[in-house]
Each structure stands twice: as structure tokens, then as C-alpha cells.
Amino acid sequence: MSSESQEHGASRRPVEDEVDVVAEETQKPAKGDKKDKKGSFWKELPVLVVVALVLALIIKTFVIQAFYIPSESMENTLLKNDRVLVNKLVYHTRDIERGDVVVFSGVDSWDGEFEMEEPSNPIAAFFRWVGTAFGVVPGEKDYIKRVIGVGGDHVKCCDDKGRITVNGVAIDEGSYLYPGVKPSNEPFDITVPKGRLWVMGDHRSVSLDSRWHTGDPGGGSIPVGQVIGRAFVIVWPFPRATTLDIPATFAQPALQALGDSAPLLAGFALATPLFLIRRRRLPGALRLRRPRRADDGAELPWRR
């Protein structure tokens, strides 16, 4: 081998060594980046959890909340241990309607349909609060019932066929009433006060609903302001997932028409006696009599 070749080979070795060193140096930071990313993830995880909880709390407070069904009072529409989603915004856009399944608070009014032991310590209380917020644990003072009558409705049980009537119109509850039970074993006759609701469970024989509170203020009805929202879908268990629609019986034209015209009819009912009384008390000198007519049929000036 010539000296020139030897010199050329010698000059190539440092270049190859340099390439190897550069490659090694470029690989080391890559491993460091992976470690940094892993470390960064674990550092950010608590922040992500807190943000997720805050967002969930905001959604739960103002938009949608999951609720746990703790009793048999709404069977077979809702079974014990079902989970439903409750829309909290819907009643800001429309009024509560007959047939709606609503969740409401019974704090300082109705007794709970089931009893829960008090948390033994603050940690247990916190986890119960979280479980209630996410529909994993039932709320002791939250109820779920079906609206049968709204403010101004005359709700009565029962007609000669054993049906509940609303404003004199019988409702057919066969689509949601628990099989084999009557609409009610207890007779009642109430006009629902304005701003309140008459609510009943679908399993009438076990439901502690408005019928059991007729001696309370409001005659068993609940304040509209206590309503948390409308239950609109079953989300758990998955095989039972379905929407909770208003039964067709509440869409009867006679019931709807009477309900829509009730305020107008009430207005006329109050105004007519007042008008007659005022007319009778009006001095005769101030009453306007029919205009006289001349022999040729022409009207003469009004006279008192």
C-alpha cells in the first residue's frame, strides 16, 4: 500500500469516529426527553384531575346531573339502582308539564323514603358528596316522581272507572303504572295551588308521594322552586338505557285545551261578577240608555 493510501485511510478514521460520537450525543438527549415527558405527565396529572373535577362540578351544578334511584317508588319506569340523567336547564326554557319525571329536593319538608347512616368522618363525608354528585350514591333528600297536576289543576281520585282525573279529564296511566296496582287506593280531591305541583310515583302502592302529605302546607303539593330538573334518560345499566318521554295520555286535546285556557276562564269568572256588581251600583243618572229613534228611523242624540 502506498503512503498516499495510508495517509488517506488515516484521515478517514477520525471522521468515522466523529460521526459515531455525534450519533451517540444525539441519542442521549432523546432518552432524556422521554424521561422528562414521563415526569411532566405525572406532575400534570393532579392538575388534570382537579380541572376535570371542577368542570364536572360546574356541569353538575348548572347543566346535567346523574342521579341514583334508591327505591322502588317509580317501578317499572325506573328500577332500584338505575342511574338517570337530569336536565337542569330545560325549565329555564319551558314550564314544567304534566307527565314529566322530575327530581326535586325534599329538604325541610318530606321525610326520606330510605334512611342513610351519617358519615363517620370528614373523609367519608367527602366521598359521599362526590358519589352523590356523580350519581353513584343516592341523595337522601332527593326525590323522583311524575308530575300529575300543575298549578291551577283540579286533581281527583277517582272517577267511576277508578281513574285519576285532571280538570275533569280522565288520564290513562296504563303505559307507566306498575302492573296490577290501582291509580290510588287513597281518595283525594285537590286544586293545586299556583307555583306548586302534584306528584306521584308510578308504583303507587309503595310511593310516599303527594297523597301522603295532604296535611302539609300546600295539601301535598311541592313548590316549583324545589325542582332540580327533568329526568330525561336512563344511562345505567346499559341494557335498560332509554329516554323518559311524556306519556301520550297527557297530550289529550281536551286536557291541553283546558289547561291552556284555564287562566283565561278564571279571568272571565272573576271579572263577570265584578262587572255586574259595578253596573248595579252605578247611579241611574250616569247610565247611558239606548239611543232614541225618530219616526223615520234616524237615531237621536244619546240621553242619560
C-alpha positions in Angstrom: 0.0 0.0 0.0 1.3 3.4 -0.9 2.0 6.1 1.5 -0.7 8.2 -0.1 -3.3 5.4 0.6 -2.1 5.1 4.1 -2.5 8.8 4.7 -6.0 8.7 3.1 -7.1 5.8 5.4 -5.7 7.5 8.4 -7.6 10.7 7.5 -10.9 8.7 7.3 -10.8 7.1 10.7 -11.3 10.3 12.7 -14.2 11.3 10.5 -16.0 8.0 11.2 -15.2 8.3 14.9 -16.6 11.8 14.9 -19.8 10.6 13.2 -20.2 7.9 15.9 -19.7 10.5 18.7 -22.2 12.8 17.1 -24.7 10.0 16.8 -24.2 9.0 20.4 -24.6 12.6 21.5 -27.9 12.9 19.6 -29.3 9.8 21.1 -28.7 10.7 24.7 -30.9 13.8 24.8 -33.7 11.7 23.2 -33.7 9.4 26.2 -33.6 12.4 28.4 -36.7 13.8 26.6 -38.7 10.7 27.3 -37.9 10.8 30.9 -38.8 14.5 31.0 -42.1 13.8 29.3 -42.9 11.0 31.8 -42.0 13.2 34.7 -44.0 16.1 33.2 -47.1 13.8 32.8 -47.1 12.7 36.4 -46.6 16.3 37.5 -49.5 17.5 35.4 -51.9 14.6 36.3 -53.1 16.1 39.6 -53.8 19.4 37.8 -55.8 17.5 35.1 -57.8 15.7 37.8 -58.6 18.9 39.6 -59.6 20.6 36.4 -61.8 17.6 35.4 -63.5 17.7 38.8 -64.1 21.4 38.6 -65.6 21.1 35.1 -67.7 18.2 36.2 -68.9 20.2 39.2 -69.9 23.1 37.0 -71.8 20.8 34.6 -73.5 19.1 37.5 -74.5 22.3 39.1 -75.9 24.1 36.1 -76.5 21.7 33.2 -76.8 17.9 33.7 -76.5 15.8 36.8 -76.6 12.0 37.2 -79.0 10.6 39.9 -79.1 7.2 41.6 -82.6 5.6 42.0 -82.7 4.3 45.6 -86.2 2.9 45.9 -89.0 1.0 44.1 -91.4 4.0 44.0 -91.1 4.6 40.3 -91.2 1.0 39.1 -91.4 -0.2 36.4 -90.4 3.0 34.7 -87.3 3.2 36.9 -85.9 0.3 38.9 -83.9 0.5 42.1 -80.2 1.1 41.3 -80.9 2.7 37.9 -79.0 5.9 37.0 -80.7 8.7 35.2 -79.5 12.0 33.8 -81.4 15.1 34.8 -81.6 18.2 32.6 -81.3 21.3 34.8 -81.7 23.8 32.0 -85.0 22.7 30.4 -87.2 24.6 32.8 -85.5 27.8 32.0 -86.9 27.5 28.5 -90.3 25.9 29.2 -92.7 25.3 32.0 -93.0 22.0 33.9 -95.6 19.8 32.1 -97.9 17.1 33.3 -96.2 13.8 32.8 -92.7 15.0 33.3 -90.5 12.8 35.6 -88.8 15.3 37.9 -86.2 15.2 40.6 -86.8 17.6 43.5 -85.4 18.4 46.9 -87.4 17.4 50.0 -85.1 19.2 52.4 -87.1 20.6 55.4 -90.3 19.1 54.0 -90.8 15.5 53.1 -89.1 12.7 55.1 -86.8 10.4 53.1 -88.1 7.2 51.6 -85.0 5.5 52.8 -82.5 6.1 55.6 -78.8 6.5 55.3 -76.2 6.4 58.1 -74.3 9.6 58.7 -70.7 9.6 57.6 -68.3 8.6 60.3 -65.6 11.1 59.4 -64.9 14.0 57.1 -63.2 11.8 54.5 -66.3 9.5 54.3 -68.5 12.6 54.0 -66.4 14.0 51.1 -66.6 10.7 49.2 -70.3 10.5 49.8 -70.6 14.1 48.4 -68.6 13.1 45.3 -70.6 9.9 44.9 -73.9 11.9 45.1 -72.7 14.5 42.6 -71.9 11.8 40.0 -74.9 9.6 40.6 -73.1 6.8 42.3 -74.6 7.3 45.7 -78.2 8.3 46.3 -79.1 11.7 47.8 -81.1 11.1 50.9 -83.4 14.2 50.4 -83.8 14.0 46.7 -87.0 12.6 45.3 -88.0 11.5 41.8 -91.7 11.4 40.9 -94.1 12.0 37.9 -95.9 15.3 37.7 -99.7 14.7 37.5 -101.0 18.2 38.1 -99.6 21.7 37.8 -100.6 24.9 39.4 -104.4 25.6 39.0 -105.2 22.0 38.1 -108.1 20.1 39.8 -106.7 16.6 40.5 -109.1 14.0 41.8 -109.2 10.3 42.5 -111.1 8.6 41.3 -113.9 8.5 38.7 -116.4 5.7 38.4 -113.9 3.7 36.4 -111.2 4.1 39.1 -109.1 6.6 37.0 -107.5 9.8 38.2 -108.9 12.9 36.6 -107.2 16.2 35.9 -109.6 19.1 35.4 -112.4 16.6 34.9 -110.4 14.7 32.1 -109.5 11.0 32.9 -105.9 10.0 32.3 -105.0 6.6 31.1 -101.9 5.5 33.1 -101.6 2.0 31.8 -98.4 2.8 29.9 -96.4 3.6 33.0 -98.3 2.4 36.1 -96.8 -0.6 37.9 -98.7 -3.7 36.7 -101.5 -4.8 39.0 -101.8 -1.7 41.1 -104.7 0.8 41.1 -104.1 4.5 40.3 -104.6 5.1 44.0 -106.0 3.3 47.0 -106.4 6.6 48.8 -109.1 9.0 47.5 -108.1 12.7 47.2 -109.5 15.8 45.7 -107.3 18.9 45.4 -106.8 22.0 43.4 -103.1 22.5 43.1 -102.0 26.0 44.3 -100.2 28.2 41.8 -96.5 27.7 41.8 -96.8 24.1 43.0 -97.0 20.6 41.6 -99.0 17.4 42.5 -96.5 14.5 42.0 -96.9 10.7 42.3 -94.7 7.6 41.9 -95.5 5.1 39.2 -95.6 2.3 41.8 -98.5 3.7 43.8 -98.6 1.1 46.5 -95.1 1.9 47.8 -94.6 5.5 46.8 -94.6 8.1 49.6 -95.8 10.9 47.3 -98.2 13.9 47.4 -101.0 11.7 48.7 -99.1 11.1 51.9 -98.6 14.8 52.6 -102.1 16.2 52.2 -101.8 17.6 55.8 -98.7 19.6 54.9 -98.8 23.2 53.7 -99.8 23.1 50.0 -102.0 20.0 50.6 -99.3 17.6 49.5 -98.1 19.6 46.5 -94.5 20.6 46.2 -93.0 24.1 45.3 -91.9 24.5 41.7 -88.7 26.1 43.2 -87.7 22.8 44.8 -87.5 21.0 41.4 -83.9 20.3 40.4 -84.6 19.2 36.8 -86.3 16.8 34.5 -85.1 13.2 34.2 -84.8 12.5 30.5 -82.8 9.3 30.0 -81.7 6.1 31.8 -78.0 5.7 31.4 -77.3 2.7 33.6 -77.5 -0.3 33.4 -76.8 -0.2 29.6 -79.4 -2.8 28.6 -82.1 -0.5 30.1 -80.9 2.7 28.5 -83.8 4.6 27.1 -85.4 8.1 27.1 -88.1 9.1 29.5 -90.8 10.7 27.3 -94.1 12.3 28.4 -96.9 9.6 28.1 -99.4 10.2 25.3 -102.4 10.5 27.8 -101.1 13.9 28.9 -101.4 15.2 25.3 -105.1 14.7 25.2 -106.6 17.7 23.3 -109.3 18.2 26.0 -106.7 18.3 28.7 -104.3 20.5 26.8 -107.1 22.9 25.8 -108.5 23.2 29.2 -105.1 23.7 30.8 -104.1 26.4 28.3 -107.4 28.2 28.6 -107.7 27.9 32.4 -106.1 31.3 33.2 -108.4 33.0 30.7 -111.5 31.2 32.0 -110.5 32.1 35.5 -110.1 35.7 34.5 -113.6 35.8 33.0 -115.1 34.0 36.0 -113.7 36.7 38.3 -114.4 39.7 36.0 -118.0 38.9 35.3 -119.4 39.2 38.9 -117.4 42.4 39.4 -118.8 43.9 36.2 -122.3 43.0 37.2 -121.9 44.4 40.7 -120.3 47.6 39.4 -123.1 48.0 36.9 -125.8 47.6 39.5 -124.2 50.2 41.8 -123.7 52.7 39.0 -126.1 55.7 39.7 -129.0 55.7 37.3 -128.3 59.3 36.2 -124.9 58.1 34.9 -126.2 55.1 33.0 -126.3 55.5 29.2 -129.6 54.4 27.8 -130.3 53.2 24.3 -130.5 55.9 21.7 -133.9 57.1 20.7 -135.0 56.8 17.2 -137.2 59.2 15.3 -140.3 58.1 13.4 -138.2 57.9 10.2 -135.7 55.5 11.9 -132.9 58.1 12.3 -131.0 58.0 15.6 -131.5 60.9 18.0 -128.7 62.0 20.4 -127.8 59.8 23.4 -129.6 60.6 26.6 -128.9 59.8 30.2 
